[in-house]
Each structure stands twice: as C-alpha cells, then as structure tokens.
Amino acid sequence: MEETHGFKYNDRERLAHLVNSGLLWYVNTMLHPFGMAVAVCFDEDTKEESGLALMSTDDEEGIVFADQQYQSGRQKFIDRFVVPE
C-alpha cells in the first residue's frame, strides 16, 4: 500500500498565481523524481481551491506528469519568466 503524507493550504490568490504563472509546474519538475508533489485542487461542491503537498514513499519511478499537464505548465512558465533574446 502506498503511503502518502500531505497538508492543505487555502489562499485562493496565491494558489492561482502558482498555477497561472507556471511556478507550480517548475517546482514539481524538481519534486516529482523524488516522489513529492505540490498540487492545487478544486472542489466542485464547495467551489474552493486548496493547495496540497504530497509525498509518496512507494513509487520507485517518482511522480510523472501527464503529457498535457507538462506542456501546459511549461508554456505558462515560459510565457511568464523566459525573456526572449
């Protein structure tokens, strides 16, 4: 059985910034190989967002991005932080 640890954080403005700027993607590119992740979840019932930090100790491969999520986060990060030459 996979063991997962985490905590929640709820500050809508800061969570939105992490997602929309691509910073969440960037942080997770470093955490995923070690079985860790930071996620932003949206509860359809309450319409609330929450941040969640996870650590999975049973996954030898680490956490892997879905291709679409990887490309989307990467593009947001590039658009926000990479200065064209």
Buried (B, 14 or more C-beta within 10 A) or exposed (E): EEEBEBEEEEEEEEBEEBBEBBBBBBBBBEBBEEBBBBBBEEEEEEEEBBBBBBBBEEEEEEBEBEEEEBEBBBEBBEEEEEEEE
